[in-house]
């Protein structure tokens, strides 16, 4: 059982416009989601990948990856929420990937502050939902769960760290609790899991650059 020191956050209204997600804050401000802003960094790469493998294959791969990621994420969410898990209903591959993440949580997650919670920042003018916030290896951290077909090079996943750095700023703005640690746990098909621990201040400036670019491009 995980210790919980949960912090409540108000739900935010959402809307989708031209494929982009926006959140409306309690003060009525409309902000693009963290994922939408960071999507500017990967849009060209995704287009190139689709062209290389073909749309039919790309759609098949994306659908499978999205479904797998959602189901493994839900297992992790329920586990840290101290809910009873029924593994009989879980597909073997999803269970395998959850069991990669589980021992890392068991070893290093000491306290849970928030699970799948909405956050926003008037400073960054962005919003989103974070997977998990808690004390990890002795320090408050933004914790993100990922799944992958193969191991990831750190240089290829700067987008993950950029998103997490934004959540860290949003959490501090809402709670006055500083978070400087970013944790990414990746379950890998037929391989060992990966654990990346980063510093917020190494990545937040890049997020701010993309947020400014988004404003220039879409005037939001």
ABEGO torsion letter per residue (X at the ends): XBBBBBBBBBBBBBBBBGGBBBBBBAAGBBBBBAAAAAAAAAAAAAAAAAAAAEAAAAAAAAAAAAAAAAAAAAAAAAAAAGBBBBAAABBAAAAAAAAAAAAAAAAABABBABBGBBBBBAAAGBBEBBABBBBBGGBBBBBBBBBBABBBBAAAAAAAAAAAAAAAAAAAAAAGBBBABBBBBBBBBGBBBBBBBBBAAAAAAAAAAAAAAAAAAAGX
